[in-house]
Amino acid sequence: MQLSTDDIIFTGEKPIMYCPFCGLEIPDHASICTHCGSSINLPAELTEGDIKRIRNRYHQNYGIKTISADEAFKKEIRSEIIPALYSSRVVAFMFDWLIIVGLTVFSMNQFSQIKEFIPFMSIFEAFVYFTFFTAISGRTIGKMIVGIQVVDSDSVKPPTLIQAISRSITCVFSFLFLFAGVIAPFYNYYGKAWHDQLSKTLVIYRR
């Protein structure tokens, strides 16, 4: 993580660096804050928006100089429980649907005599695709490309088969009611859509 000029004070000799999370002075080029234990070198794929969101959640929900704050944040960084940005999820979803459209076109060419069933076949293929990859590793091909993963909210491990099936089914509800469930990550604490909340899953960054 590159510290901004807001985190550095020039004294004429050498810059004084401050932890972007607790605000206390830290040694030059430090990778971990000596006061709160926060990781200064966050994963490279994180954007400034990610870092700002983590920093704001850390301050707002735990305070700055409490033991619970330090331990909670250190645990979150160590286990890489960093909720994926909404834009990352959208890009992954677009990759996945390109694959599903390709499968649908292939099915239309192979089963041209039953074209009236193609829409149902497309829905079935989408259900199998998302359920299979989510249950196996928590990562569809789109999520692998973007670098995000679906995990169980409690264990932070890949979802169970039941959770994968539940997530695929309840995804339909997220698109109902003017896409209210799809835009839910904008205002949800951990960036959860409705189908994440119903299936008790979470989408995080995972290298």
Secondary structure, 3 states (H helix, E strand, C coil): CCCCHHHEECCCCCCEEECCCCCCEECCCCCECCCCCCECCCCCCCCHHHHHHHHHHHHHHHCCCCHHHHHHHHHHHHCCCCECCHHHHHHHHHHHHHHHHHHHHHHHHHCHHHHHHHHHHHHHHHHHHHHHHHHHCCCCHHHHHHCEEEEECCCCCCCCHHHHHHHHHHHHHHHHHHHCCCCHHHCCCCCCCHHHHHHCEEEEECC
